[in-house]
Amino acid sequence: MEAINIAATMSRFSELISRASAGELIAIQRRNRTMAVLIGLGEYKRLERMAQAILHLARVLGQDEVVLQRVQRGDIHPAMAAFGPWREEDDLEKPA
């Protein structure tokens, strides 16, 4: 994955779009920190299909719909969808 700063991204945008659509991943950086990644539409669609398959599997395994909605909103980490029938239990909040 090539890393490129924001200023160079603006001057080479057309080239970077072509490269991303060909399958390259381009990290866009500000002050040597990656802020975003430019990906092609094919890779985006693949990631979306994978996310939908994971949500479907979590539902089939009995995951709480409230948990899945919170994952989709970004309130909790997506890994929580993988933990089977995980629910927010009041007793988990209380100290032992």
Protein Blocks (a to p, Z undefined) as FASTA:
>chain_A
ZZddfklmmmmmmmmmmmmmnopacdddeehiafbdcddfklmmmmmmmmmmmmmmmmmn
opafklmmmmmnomacfklmmnmjadddfklmpcZZ
